[in-house]
Amino acid sequence: MARKSPPTFDSKAFLARVGNGASIGNYSAGQVVFAQGDPADAVFYIQKGKVKITVVSEQGKEAVVALLGPKEFFGEGGLAGQTQRISTAATMSESVISRIEKRTIVRLIHEEPAFSEIFIAHLLGRSVRVEADLIDQLFNSSEKRLARLLLLLANFGKDSEPEPMIANISQETLAQMIGTTRARVSFFMNKFRKLGFISYNGGIEVHSSLLNAVLHDQPHIER
């Protein structure tokens, strides 16, 4: 049986229908969309660019919890009862982002079945991703976690076509996302490059051989 394609979301047509309940913002690289502690009064949708989600502990330690790209929602915690943001969202490149007010998106979920299907699919996908990340942290080595993260950033395993060339993400950011040190990430990245799994050409290019190594648990990727 053919796999059903996920519904598409025409953000321009959507915003035209919504009117005053939504707006579009143009952001430069490194600009904060919302900060930890801000009111959780809207949901955001990335039309173009990349967004980094981070949290800071009471001791001042920062952790990167997600890197998001085009056609992804974020900031939906307010719909689950959060009154304040528990994380900070900042752009990693020039971005175009839609802001949809909380009351507007609640109305749309009830009144527009097409949008409701898209948004619920997003929430389910995010839940699966969080569960997979937890399992990854519990059972896999930092080397395999890094390999999986690079594949996710390059869209391997998603419904859309892979985008092997990913932005130049710092090794410090990668280390924060997989829970290890920058030195370990540097070691693994050099190893992946020597094995032909990745290459550098104005960014990080992820090759399908890395996916094959992870799927078949080849000895190059060890526990």
Buried (B, 14 or more C-beta within 10 A) or exposed (E): EEEEEBEEBEBEEBBEEBEEBBBEBEBEEEBEBBBBEBEBBBBBBBBBBBBBBBBBEEEEEEEBBBBBBBBBBBBBBBBEEEEEBEBBBBBBBBBBBBBBBBEBBBEBBEEBEEBEBBBEEBEEBBEEEEEEBEEBEEEBBBBBBBBBBBBBBBBBEEEEEBBBEBBEBEBBBBBBBBEBEBEBBBBBBEBBEEBEBBBEEEEBBBBEBBBEBBEEEEEBBEE
